[in-house]
Amino acid sequence: MLRTATAKWSGDGATGQGGLTTQSGVFTDQPYSFKLRFENTDGKAGTNPEELIAAAHSGCFTMALAFALGKAGFTADHMSTDAEVDLQQADGGFAIAGIKLKLKATIPGISDEQFQEVAAGAKANCPISKALSAVPITLEAVLA
C-alpha cells in the first residue's frame, strides 16, 4: 500500500509559500510557509509538517491501540489522543526534540495495569512510532 502527498513551493525559504495536497483530497493546496510554521501561533491560517506528524502519530497510535485492546479482549467506549511534536532550534537549524502522546480513554473492565501495558505496546508497535523512533516518544495514558 502506498499513500502519497505533494508539496509545492515558490520563492525562498523565508518569504516563499507552498501548498500541500494529499492523495485523499483532504488537503488540496493547503497553505504552508515559514510564517505559518513559525510565526502563526494559533495555527489556523495553514498547516506545517510538525502538525501533520502529530495528526499522523495520534491517529496511528489510537488505531493500533484499538486493535491491541481487541486482542486483549477489551473494547474502548472512547479514546482521545493528543500528540505534541516539540520542534526546537538546534545546531543552527531545527530538529524535533521529542513527541508526547497524551491518551485519555474509557475502557470497560480493564485494570490500569493492563491498560498501561497494552497502551505501551501500541505505542511501540504503531508504524508511525516506528518511523519516528529517532526521537524520544513518551506516553501519558489515563483511564477516565
DRENTORKOL-3810 file (N, C-alpha, C; in nm, 4 decimals):
REM DRENTORKOL-3810
@n.u->0.0844; n.v->-0.1163; n.w->0.0000; ca.u->0.0000; ca.v->0.0000; ca.w->0.0000; c.u->0.0896; c.v->0.1234; c.w->0.0000
@n.u->0.0601; n.v->0.2148; n.w->-0.0860; ca.u->0.1314; ca.v->0.3424; ca.w->-0.0909; c.u->0.0327; c.v->0.4555; c.w->-0.0660
@n.u->0.0762; n.v->0.5533; n.w->0.0091; ca.u->-0.0015; ca.v->0.6755; ca.w->0.0303; c.u->0.0868; c.v->0.7907; c.w->-0.0139
@n.u->0.0274; n.v->0.8920; n.w->-0.0756; ca.u->0.1082; ca.v->0.9999; ca.w->-0.1306; c.u->0.0559; c.v->1.1365; c.w->-0.0881
@n.u->0.1465; n.v->1.2306; n.w->-0.0940; ca.u->0.1151; ca.v->1.3720; ca.w->-0.0755; c.u->0.2137; c.v->1.4500; c.w->-0.1610
@n.u->0.1745; n.v->1.5692; n.w->-0.1994; ca.u->0.2585; ca.v->1.6537; ca.w->-0.2838; c.u->0.2758; c.v->1.7892; c.w->-0.2178
@n.u->0.4012; n.v->1.8350; n.w->-0.2153; ca.u->0.4310; ca.v->1.9696; ca.w->-0.1665; c.u->0.4765; c.v->2.0539; c.w->-0.2849
@n.u->0.4186; n.v->2.1727; n.w->-0.2969; ca.u->0.4604; ca.v->2.2696; ca.w->-0.3992; c.u->0.5115; c.v->2.3932; c.w->-0.3271
@n.u->0.6109; n.v->2.4586; n.w->-0.3857; ca.u->0.6725; ca.v->2.5752; ca.w->-0.3216; c.u->0.7171; c.v->2.6740; c.w->-0.4275
@n.u->0.7019; n.v->2.8029; n.w->-0.3969; ca.u->0.7532; ca.v->2.9102; ca.w->-0.4823; c.u->0.8211; c.v->3.0121; c.w->-0.3934
@n.u->0.9418; n.v->3.0555; n.w->-0.4325; ca.u->1.0130; ca.v->3.1581; ca.w->-0.3583; c.u->1.1195; c.v->3.1003; c.w->-0.2679
@n.u->1.1799; n.v->3.1893; n.w->-0.1888; ca.u->1.2851; ca.v->3.1452; ca.w->-0.0976; c.u->1.2235; c.v->3.0888; c.w->0.0305
@n.u->1.3090; n.v->3.0428; n.w->0.1208; ca.u->1.2599; ca.v->2.9801; ca.w->0.2427; c.u->1.1859; c.v->3.0743; c.w->0.3357
@n.u->1.2338; n.v->3.1970; n.w->0.3488; ca.u->1.1756; ca.v->3.2897; ca.w->0.4462; c.u->1.0464; c.v->3.3555; c.w->0.3986
@n.u->1.0382; n.v->3.3876; n.w->0.2699; ca.u->0.9208; ca.v->3.4616; ca.w->0.2218; c.u->0.8369; c.v->3.3840; c.w->0.1218
@n.u->0.8830; n.v->3.2669; n.w->0.0821; ca.u->0.8081; ca.v->3.1865; ca.w->-0.0140; c.u->0.6822; c.v->3.1279; c.w->0.0462
@n.u->0.6058; n.v->3.0621; n.w->-0.0397; ca.u->0.4811; ca.v->3.0000; ca.w->0.0030; c.u->0.4647; c.v->2.8675; c.w->-0.0674
@n.u->0.3923; n.v->2.7789; n.w->-0.0022; ca.u->0.3692; ca.v->2.6490; ca.w->-0.0617; c.u->0.2282; c.v->2.6008; c.w->-0.0381
@n.u->0.2028; n.v->2.4846; n.w->-0.0950; ca.u->0.0740; ca.v->2.4201; ca.w->-0.0768; c.u->0.0943; c.v->2.2701; c.w->-0.0654
@n.u->0.0182; n.v->2.2067; n.w->0.0219; ca.u->0.0242; ca.v->2.0620; ca.w->0.0418; c.u->-0.1062; c.v->1.9999; c.w->-0.0050
@n.u->-0.0930; n.v->1.8924; n.w->-0.0818; ca.u->-0.2091; ca.v->1.8206; ca.w->-0.1326; c.u->-0.1928; c.v->1.6731; c.w->-0.1010
@n.u->-0.2984; n.v->1.6118; n.w->-0.0488; ca.u->-0.2930; ca.v->1.4696; ca.w->-0.0163; c.u->-0.3688; c.v->1.3881; c.w->-0.1204
@n.u->-0.3300; n.v->1.2632; n.w->-0.1295; ca.u->-0.3909; ca.v->1.1690; ca.w->-0.2223; c.u->-0.5428; c.v->1.1620; c.w->-0.2015
@n.u->-0.5867; n.v->1.1644; n.w->-0.0769; ca.u->-0.7289; ca.v->1.1519; ca.w->-0.0455; c.u->-0.8086; c.v->1.2766; c.w->-0.0822
@n.u->-0.7394; n.v->1.3893; n.w->-0.0972; ca.u->-0.8073; ca.v->1.5143; ca.w->-0.1238; c.u->-0.8487; c.v->1.5892; c.w->0.0019
@n.u->-0.8174; n.v->1.5325; n.w->0.1202; ca.u->-0.8479; ca.v->1.6015; ca.w->0.2452; c.u->-0.7789; c.v->1.7380; c.w->0.2465
@n.u->-0.6573; n.v->1.7416; n.w->0.1966; ca.u->-0.5864; ca.v->1.8677; ca.w->0.1748; c.u->-0.5723; c.v->1.8875; c.w->0.0246
@n.u->-0.6086; n.v->2.0047; n.w->-0.0226; ca.u->-0.5827; ca.v->2.0418; ca.w->-0.1608; c.u->-0.5204; c.v->2.1801; c.w->-0.1577
@n.u->-0.3934; n.v->2.1861; n.w->-0.1871; ca.u->-0.3174; ca.v->2.3109; ca.w->-0.1817; c.u->-0.3348; c.v->2.3832; c.w->-0.0488
@n.u->-0.3300; n.v->2.3050; n.w->0.0608; ca.u->-0.3358; ca.v->2.3630; ca.w->0.1956; c.u->-0.2117; c.v->2.4500; c.w->0.2143
@n.u->-0.2274; n.v->2.5788; n.w->0.2465; ca.u->-0.1120; ca.v->2.6681; ca.w->0.2547; c.u->-0.0141; c.v->2.6314; c.w->0.3654
@n.u->0.1150; n.v->2.6486; n.w->0.3348; ca.u->0.2192; ca.v->2.6418; ca.w->0.4365; c.u->0.3330; c.v->2.7320; c.w->0.3946
@n.u->0.4013; n.v->2.7879; n.w->0.4947; ca.u->0.5112; ca.v->2.8807; ca.w->0.4711; c.u->0.5901; c.v->2.8951; c.w->0.6002
@n.u->0.7032; n.v->2.9663; n.w->0.5919; ca.u->0.7822; ca.v->2.9934; ca.w->0.7126; c.u->0.6967; c.v->3.0672; c.w->0.8144
@n.u->0.6247; n.v->3.1700; n.w->0.7679; ca.u->0.5427; ca.v->3.2493; ca.w->0.8595; c.u->0.4358; c.v->3.1628; c.w->0.9250
@n.u->0.3676; n.v->3.0798; n.w->0.8484; ca.u->0.2644; ca.v->2.9937; ca.w->0.9056; c.u->0.3246; c.v->2.8918; c.w->1.0016
@n.u->0.4457; n.v->2.8473; n.w->0.9715; ca.u->0.5101; ca.v->2.7440; ca.w->1.0527; c.u->0.5642; c.v->2.7994; c.w->1.1842
@n.u->0.6251; n.v->2.9178; n.w->1.1791; ca.u->0.6972; ca.v->2.9678; ca.w->1.2957; c.u->0.6393; c.v->3.0938; c.w->1.3595
@n.u->0.5521; n.v->3.1648; n.w->1.2904; ca.u->0.5008; ca.v->3.2905; ca.w->1.3456; c.u->0.3518; c.v->3.2878; c.w->1.3742
@n.u->0.2759; n.v->3.2017; n.w->1.3113; ca.u->0.1316; ca.v->3.1938; ca.w->1.3314; c.u->0.1045; c.v->3.1034; c.w->1.4501
@n.u->0.0944; n.v->3.1613; n.w->1.5689; ca.u->0.0893; ca.v->3.0806; ca.w->1.6905; c.u->-0.0394; c.v->3.0016; c.w->1.7080
@n.u->-0.1507; n.v->3.0475; n.w->1.6522; ca.u->-0.2732; ca.v->2.9693; ca.w->1.6684; c.u->-0.2849; c.v->2.8598; c.w->1.5629
@n.u->-0.2032; n.v->2.8654; n.w->1.4575; ca.u->-0.2005; ca.v->2.7602; ca.w->1.3572; c.u->-0.3234; c.v->2.7515; c.w->1.2696
@n.u->-0.4064; n.v->2.8534; n.w->1.2671; ca.u->-0.5321; ca.v->2.8444; ca.w->1.1932; c.u->-0.5246; c.v->2.8970; c.w->1.0501
@n.u->-0.4134; n.v->2.9576; n.w->1.0125; ca.u->-0.4031; ca.v->3.0135; ca.w->0.8779; c.u->-0.3469; c.v->2.9127; c.w->0.7774
@n.u->-0.2982; n.v->2.8013; n.w->0.8244; ca.u->-0.2408; ca.v->2.6994; ca.w->0.7366; c.u->-0.1816; c.v->2.5901; c.w->0.8221
@n.u->-0.1149; n.v->2.4974; n.w->0.7588; ca.u->-0.0590; ca.v->2.3849; ca.w->0.8326; c.u->0.0929; c.v->2.3896; c.w->0.8299
@n.u->0.1554; n.v->2.2890; n.w->0.8885; ca.u->0.3003; ca.v->2.2759; ca.w->0.8857; c.u->0.3346; c.v->2.1284; c.w->0.9032
@n.u->0.4555; n.v->2.0903; n.w->0.8670; ca.u->0.4920; ca.v->1.9487; ca.w->0.8759; c.u->0.4779; c.v->1.8891; c.w->1.0154
@n.u->0.5087; n.v->1.9647; n.w->1.1195; ca.u->0.5002; ca.v->1.9111; ca.w->1.2552; c.u->0.3557; c.v->1.8809; c.w->1.2948
@n.u->0.2640; n.v->1.9665; n.w->1.2542; ca.u->0.1222; ca.v->1.9422; ca.w->1.2815; c.u->0.0757; c.v->1.8147; c.w->1.2102
@n.u->0.1233; n.v->1.7949; n.w->1.0900; ca.u->0.0843; ca.v->1.6755; ca.w->1.0148; c.u->0.1439; c.v->1.5498; c.w->1.0769
@n.u->0.2661; n.v->1.5597; n.w->1.1282; ca.u->0.3260; ca.v->1.4467; ca.w->1.2005; c.u->0.2429; c.v->1.4160; c.w->1.3246
@n.u->0.2017; n.v->1.5201; n.w->1.3975; ca.u->0.1200; ca.v->1.4998; ca.w->1.5167; c.u->-0.0121; c.v->1.4315; c.w->1.4822
@n.u->-0.0757; n.v->1.4747; n.w->1.3752; ca.u->-0.2025; ca.v->1.4131; ca.w->1.3335; c.u->-0.1810; c.v->1.2670; c.w->1.2952
@n.u->-0.0763; n.v->1.2409; n.w->1.2180; ca.u->-0.0480; ca.v->1.1039; ca.w->1.1757; c.u->-0.0174; c.v->1.0149; c.w->1.2953
@n.u->0.0615; n.v->1.0657; n.w->1.3878; ca.u->0.1030; ca.v->0.9840; ca.w->1.5013; c.u->-0.0147; c.v->0.9566; c.w->1.5952
@n.u->-0.0944; n.v->1.0582; n.w->1.6273; ca.u->-0.2077; ca.v->1.0354; ca.w->1.7164; c.u->-0.3086; c.v->0.9396; c.w->1.6534
@n.u->-0.3311; n.v->0.9530; n.w->1.5247; ca.u->-0.4243; ca.v->0.8635; ca.w->1.4565; c.u->-0.3750; c.v->0.7210; c.w->1.4500
@n.u->-0.2488; n.v->0.7029; n.w->1.4151; ca.u->-0.1905; ca.v->0.5694; ca.w->1.4042; c.u->-0.1874; c.v->0.5001; c.w->1.5396
@n.u->-0.1403; n.v->0.5700; n.w->1.6416; ca.u->-0.1326; ca.v->0.5123; ca.w->1.7751; c.u->-0.2703; c.v->0.4714; c.w->1.8265
@n.u->-0.3693; n.v->0.5587; n.w->1.8110; ca.u->-0.5025; ca.v->0.5305; ca.w->1.8641; c.u->-0.5650; c.v->0.4104; c.w->1.7934
@n.u->-0.5450; n.v->0.3995; n.w->1.6630; ca.u->-0.5967; ca.v->0.2837; ca.w->1.5905; c.u->-0.5225; c.v->0.1563; c.w->1.6315
@n.u->-0.3912; n.v->0.1655; n.w->1.6457; ca.u->-0.3127; ca.v->0.0490; ca.w->1.6905; c.u->-0.3590; c.v->0.0045; c.w->1.8284
@n.u->-0.3895; n.v->0.1001; n.w->1.9156; ca.u->-0.4377; ca.v->0.0670; ca.w->2.0492; c.u->-0.5734; c.v->-0.0021; c.w->2.0431
@n.u->-0.6614; n.v->0.0431; n.w->1.9550; ca.u->-0.7920; ca.v->-0.0217; ca.w->1.9409; c.u->-0.7751; c.v->-0.1688; c.w->1.9022
@n.u->-0.6845; n.v->-0.1972; n.w->1.8100; ca.u->-0.6581; ca.v->-0.3360; ca.w->1.7706; c.u->-0.5965; c.v->-0.4154; c.w->1.8858
@n.u->-0.5007; n.v->-0.3550; n.w->1.9566; ca.u->-0.4349; ca.v->-0.4237; ca.w->2.0677; c.u->-0.5336; c.v->-0.4518; c.w->2.1807
@n.u->-0.6230; n.v->-0.3585; n.w->2.2075; ca.u->-0.7256; ca.v->-0.3802; ca.w->2.3099; c.u->-0.8170; c.v->-0.4956; c.w->2.2698
@n.u->-0.8550; n.v->-0.4992; n.w->2.1436; ca.u->-0.9394; ca.v->-0.6074; ca.w->2.0950; c.u->-0.8738; c.v->-0.7431; c.w->2.1125
@n.u->-0.7445; n.v->-0.7500; n.w->2.0830; ca.u->-0.6688; ca.v->-0.8739; ca.w->2.1019; c.u->-0.6663; c.v->-0.9161; c.w->2.2482
@n.u->-0.6673; n.v->-0.8178; n.w->2.3375; ca.u->-0.6647; ca.v->-0.8451; ca.w->2.4812; c.u->-0.8049; c.v->-0.8660; c.w->2.5388
@n.u->-0.9085; n.v->-0.8563; n.w->2.4529; ca.u->-1.0445; ca.v->-0.8813; ca.w->2.4981; c.u->-1.1207; c.v->-0.7593; c.w->2.5461
@n.u->-1.0765; n.v->-0.6404; n.w->2.5077; ca.u->-1.1416; ca.v->-0.5172; ca.w->2.5520; c.u->-1.1829; c.v->-0.4328; c.w->2.4320
@n.u->-1.2863; n.v->-0.3515; n.w->2.4533; ca.u->-1.3304; ca.v->-0.2556; ca.w->2.3520; c.u->-1.3469; c.v->-0.1201; c.w->2.4197
@n.u->-1.2877; n.v->-0.0197; n.w->2.3617; ca.u->-1.2965; ca.v->0.1149; ca.w->2.4187; c.u->-1.4322; c.v->0.1771; c.w->2.3899
@n.u->-1.4879; n.v->0.2424; n.w->2.4906; ca.u->-1.6053; ca.v->0.3259; ca.w->2.4677; c.u->-1.5621; c.v->0.4556; c.w->2.3999
@n.u->-1.4449; n.v->0.5046; n.w->2.4423; ca.u->-1.3936; ca.v->0.6302; ca.w->2.3864; c.u->-1.2435; c.v->0.6399; c.w->2.4123
@n.u->-1.1705; n.v->0.6875; n.w->2.3124; ca.u->-1.0280; ca.v->0.7181; ca.w->2.3292; c.u->-0.9993; c.v->0.8493; c.w->2.2581
@n.u->-0.9152; n.v->0.9309; n.w->2.3180; ca.u->-0.8725; ca.v->1.0565; ca.w->2.2579; c.u->-0.7233; c.v->1.0727; c.w->2.2837
@n.u->-0.6473; n.v->1.0914; n.w->2.1763; ca.u->-0.5025; ca.v->1.1062; ca.w->2.1886; c.u->-0.4584; c.v->1.2389; c.w->2.1299
@n.u->-0.3918; n.v->1.3187; n.w->2.2112; ca.u->-0.3249; ca.v->1.4399; ca.w->2.1637; c.u->-0.1789; c.v->1.4049; c.w->2.1413
@n.u->-0.1229; n.v->1.4520; n.w->2.0333; ca.u->0.0200; ca.v->1.4348; ca.w->2.0082; c.u->0.0839; c.v->1.5731; c.w->2.0040
@n.u->0.1906; n.v->1.5892; n.w->2.0800; ca.u->0.2654; ca.v->1.7154; ca.w->2.0821; c.u->0.4018; c.v->1.6905; c.w->2.0202
@n.u->0.4278; n.v->1.7536; n.w->1.9074; ca.u->0.5577; ca.v->1.7439; ca.w->1.8416; c.u->0.6374; c.v->1.8673; c.w->1.8814
@n.u->0.7501; n.v->1.8454; n.w->1.9481; ca.u->0.8321; ca.v->1.9542; ca.w->2.0020; c.u->0.9447; c.v->1.9881; c.w->1.9043
@n.u->0.9268; n.v->2.0971; n.w->1.8303; ca.u->1.0280; ca.v->2.1439; ca.w->1.7350; c.u->1.1148; c.v->2.2478; c.w->1.8052
@n.u->1.2451; n.v->2.2250; n.w->1.8071; ca.u->1.3389; ca.v->2.3143; ca.w->1.8756; c.u->1.4503; c.v->2.3579; c.w->1.7807
@n.u->1.5035; n.v->2.4769; n.w->1.8068; ca.u->1.6223; ca.v->2.5197; ca.w->1.7339; c.u->1.7403; c.v->2.4406; c.w->1.7853
@n.u->1.8206; n.v->2.3882; n.w->1.6922; ca.u->1.9362; ca.v->2.3075; ca.w->1.7305; c.u->2.0413; c.v->2.3120; c.w->1.6205
@n.u->2.1657; n.v->2.3326; n.w->1.6604; ca.u->2.2784; ca.v->2.3294; ca.w->1.5669; c.u->2.2566; c.v->2.4167; c.w->1.4437
@n.u->2.2072; n.v->2.5384; n.w->1.4646; ca.u->2.1881; ca.v->2.6315; ca.w->1.3540; c.u->2.0676; c.v->2.6018; c.w->1.2672
@n.u->1.9852; n.v->2.5065; n.w->1.3058; ca.u->1.8644; ca.v->2.4720; ca.w->1.2315; c.u->1.7552; c.v->2.4327; c.w->1.3285
@n.u->1.6718; n.v->2.3444; n.w->1.2860; ca.u->1.5628; ca.v->2.2969; ca.w->1.3699; c.u->1.5630; c.v->2.1452; c.w->1.3730
@n.u->1.5123; n.v->2.0899; n.w->1.4822; ca.u->1.5017; ca.v->1.9447; ca.w->1.4958; c.u->1.3836; c.v->1.9135; c.w->1.5869
@n.u->1.3246; n.v->1.7975; n.w->1.5643; ca.u->1.2185; ca.v->1.7513; ca.w->1.6535; c.u->1.2867; c.v->1.6911; c.w->1.7757
@n.u->1.2610; n.v->1.7531; n.w->1.8913; ca.u->1.3265; ca.v->1.7115; ca.w->2.0160; c.u->1.2529; c.v->1.5954; c.w->2.0819
@n.u->1.1269; n.v->1.5784; n.w->2.0503; ca.u->1.0505; ca.v->1.4697; ca.w->2.1098; c.u->0.9047; c.v->1.4787; c.w->2.0721
@n.u->0.8338; n.v->1.3719; n.w->2.1006; ca.u->0.6895; ca.v->1.3660; ca.w->2.0766; c.u->0.6252; c.v->1.3109; c.w->2.2028
@n.u->0.5182; n.v->1.3773; n.w->2.2467; ca.u->0.4456; ca.v->1.3321; ca.w->2.3648; c.u->0.3037; c.v->1.2949; c.w->2.3231
@n.u->0.2669; n.v->1.1712; n.w->2.3499; ca.u->0.1303; ca.v->1.1248; ca.w->2.3264; c.u->0.0547; c.v->1.1327; c.w->2.4581
@n.u->-0.0603; n.v->1.1987; n.w->2.4570; ca.u->-0.1446; ca.v->1.2106; ca.w->2.5758; c.u->-0.2781; c.v->1.1440; c.w->2.5454
@n.u->-0.3016; n.v->1.0307; n.w->2.6091; ca.u->-0.4195; ca.v->0.9488; ca.w->2.5840; c.u->-0.5149; c.v->0.9540; c.w->2.7017
@n.u->-0.6426; n.v->0.9753; n.w->2.6723; ca.u->-0.7495; ca.v->0.9610; ca.w->2.7717; c.u->-0.8454; c.v->0.8586; c.w->2.7147
@n.u->-0.8821; n.v->0.7596; n.w->2.7954; ca.u->-0.9653; ca.v->0.6516; ca.w->2.7440; c.u->-1.0675; c.v->0.6039; c.w->2.8451
@n.u->-1.1786; n.v->0.5594; n.w->2.7935; ca.u->-1.2807; ca.v->0.4923; ca.w->2.8719; c.u->-1.2913; c.v->0.3506; c.w->2.8149
@n.u->-1.2500; n.v->0.2527; n.w->2.8954; ca.u->-1.2474; ca.v->0.1140; ca.w->2.8508; c.u->-1.3061; c.v->0.0278; c.w->2.9622
@n.u->-1.4271; n.v->-0.0215; n.w->2.9435; ca.u->-1.4909; ca.v->-0.1020; ca.w->3.0483; c.u->-1.4114; c.v->-0.2287; c.w->3.0802
@n.u->-1.3981; n.v->-0.2571; n.w->3.2112; ca.u->-1.3425; ca.v->-0.3836; ca.w->3.2574; c.u->-1.1918; c.v->-0.3967; c.w->3.2600
@n.u->-1.1186; n.v->-0.2970; n.w->3.2146; ca.u->-0.9717; ca.v->-0.3076; ca.w->3.2104; c.u->-0.9125; c.v->-0.2456; c.w->3.3371
@n.u->-0.8101; n.v->-0.3095; n.w->3.3901; ca.u->-0.7393; ca.v->-0.2506; ca.w->3.5041; c.u->-0.6382; c.v->-0.1487; c.w->3.4514
@n.u->-0.5941; n.v->-0.0595; n.w->3.5386; ca.u->-0.4947; ca.v->0.0388; ca.w->3.4958; c.u->-0.3657; c.v->-0.0310; c.w->3.4528
@n.u->-0.3280; n.v->-0.1359; n.w->3.5224; ca.u->-0.2056; ca.v->-0.2089; ca.w->3.4868; c.u->-0.2168; c.v->-0.2695; c.w->3.3464
@n.u->-0.3293; n.v->-0.3331; n.w->3.3166; ca.u->-0.3500; ca.v->-0.3892; ca.w->3.1821; c.u->-0.3498; c.v->-0.2782; c.w->3.0779
@n.u->-0.4186; n.v->-0.1692; n.w->3.1087; ca.u->-0.4283; ca.v->-0.0559; ca.w->3.0175; c.u->-0.2907; c.v->0.0006; c.w->2.9836
@n.u->-0.2086; n.v->0.0230; n.w->3.0863; ca.u->-0.0751; ca.v->0.0785; ca.w->3.0640; c.u->0.0092; c.v->-0.0159; c.w->2.9774
@n.u->-0.0020; n.v->-0.1457; n.w->3.0022; ca.u->0.0751; ca.v->-0.2440; ca.w->2.9267; c.u->0.0324; c.v->-0.2474; c.w->2.7794
@n.u->-0.0974; n.v->-0.2496; n.w->2.7555; ca.u->-0.1475; ca.v->-0.2540; ca.w->2.6178; c.u->-0.1149; c.v->-0.1231; c.w->2.5454
@n.u->-0.1302; n.v->-0.0101; n.w->2.6135; ca.u->-0.1006; ca.v->0.1202; ca.w->2.5530; c.u->0.0474; c.v->0.1328; c.w->2.5184
@n.u->0.1349; n.v->0.0870; n.w->2.6068; ca.u->0.2790; ca.v->0.0917; ca.w->2.5789; c.u->0.3132; c.v->0.0049; c.w->2.4577
@n.u->0.2506; n.v->-0.1100; n.w->2.4476; ca.u->0.2737; ca.v->-0.1966; ca.w->2.3317; c.u->0.2260; c.v->-0.1331; c.w->2.2031
@n.u->0.1112; n.v->-0.0660; n.w->2.2076; ca.u->0.0601; ca.v->0.0023; ca.w->2.0879; c.u->0.1529; c.v->0.1161; c.w->2.0467
@n.u->0.2046; n.v->0.1894; n.w->2.1454; ca.u->0.2985; ca.v->0.2987; ca.w->2.1146; c.u->0.4233; c.v->0.2446; c.w->2.0466
@n.u->0.4759; n.v->0.1345; n.w->2.0978; ca.u->0.5989; ca.v->0.0771; ca.w->2.0425; c.u->0.5782; c.v->0.0164; c.w->1.9047
@n.u->0.4566; n.v->-0.0299; n.w->1.8774; ca.u->0.4344; ca.v->-0.1054; ca.w->1.7543; c.u->0.3566; c.v->-0.0348; c.w->1.6458
@n.u->0.3062; n.v->0.0845; n.w->1.6703; ca.u->0.2359; ca.v->0.1525; ca.w->1.5613; c.u->0.3392; c.v->0.1955; c.w->1.4569
@n.u->0.3063; n.v->0.1840; n.w->1.3286; ca.u->0.4032; ca.v->0.2136; ca.w->1.2231; c.u->0.4624; c.v->0.3548; c.w->1.2291
@n.u->0.3837; n.v->0.4523; n.w->1.2722; ca.u->0.4362; ca.v->0.5893; ca.w->1.2799; c.u->0.5367; c.v->0.6013; c.w->1.3939
@n.u->0.5093; n.v->0.5378; n.w->1.5085; ca.u->0.6084; ca.v->0.5368; ca.w->1.6173; c.u->0.7389; c.v->0.4751; c.w->1.5691
@n.u->0.7286; n.v->0.3666; n.w->1.4963; ca.u->0.8493; ca.v->0.3007; ca.w->1.4452; c.u->0.9254; c.v->0.3931; c.w->1.3512
@n.u->0.8529; n.v->0.4625; n.w->1.2636; ca.u->0.9176; ca.v->0.5526; ca.w->1.1681; c.u->0.9835; c.v->0.6715; c.w->1.2376
@n.u->0.9273; n.v->0.7129; n.w->1.3506; ca.u->0.9778; ca.v->0.8303; ca.w->1.4224; c.u->1.0684; c.v->0.7935; c.w->1.5392
@n.u->1.1165; n.v->0.6722; n.w->1.5433; ca.u->1.1921; ca.v->0.6234; ca.w->1.6589; c.u->1.3260; c.v->0.6935; c.w->1.6807
@n.u->1.3670; n.v->0.7800; n.w->1.5912; ca.u->1.4913; ca.v->0.8549; ca.w->1.6110; c.u->1.4764; c.v->0.9631; c.w->1.7177
@n.u->1.3526; n.v->0.9944; n.w->1.7552; ca.u->1.3297; ca.v->1.0943; ca.w->1.8608; c.u->1.2585; c.v->1.0286; c.w->1.9791
@n.u->1.2776; n.v->1.0819; n.w->2.0989; ca.u->1.2079; ca.v->1.0264; ca.w->2.2146; c.u->1.0565; c.v->1.0432; c.w->2.2008
@n.u->0.9835; n.v->0.9350; n.w->2.2270; ca.u->0.8377; ca.v->0.9372; ca.w->2.2246; c.u->0.7904; c.v->0.8943; c.w->2.3640
@n.u->0.7144; n.v->0.9810; n.w->2.4280; ca.u->0.6620; ca.v->0.9482; ca.w->2.5606; c.u->0.5105; c.v->0.9307; c.w->2.5516
@n.u->0.4578; n.v->0.8591; n.w->2.6494; ca.u->0.3146; ca.v->0.8319; ca.w->2.6537; c.u->0.2618; c.v->0.8600; c.w->2.7932
@n.u->0.1580; n.v->0.9409; n.w->2.7999; ca.u->0.0838; ca.v->0.9662; ca.w->2.9231; c.u->-0.0557; c.v->0.9097; c.w->2.8992
@n.u->-0.0872; n.v->0.7970; n.w->2.9620; ca.u->-0.2131; ca.v->0.7288; ca.w->2.9384; c.u->-0.2981; c.v->0.7295; c.w->3.0647
@n.u->-0.4208; n.v->0.7794; n.w->3.0532; ca.u->-0.5098; ca.v->0.7940; ca.w->3.1672; c.u->-0.6444; c.v->0.7306; c.w->3.1352
@n.u->-0.6917; n.v->0.6459; n.w->3.2276; ca.u->-0.8270; ca.v->0.5927; ca.w->3.2161; c.u->-0.9253; c.v->0.6917; c.w->3.2769
@n.u->-1.0336; n.v->0.7150; n.w->3.2063; ca.u->-1.1350; ca.v->0.8082; ca.w->3.2569; c.u->-1.2264; c.v->0.7372; c.w->3.3544
END
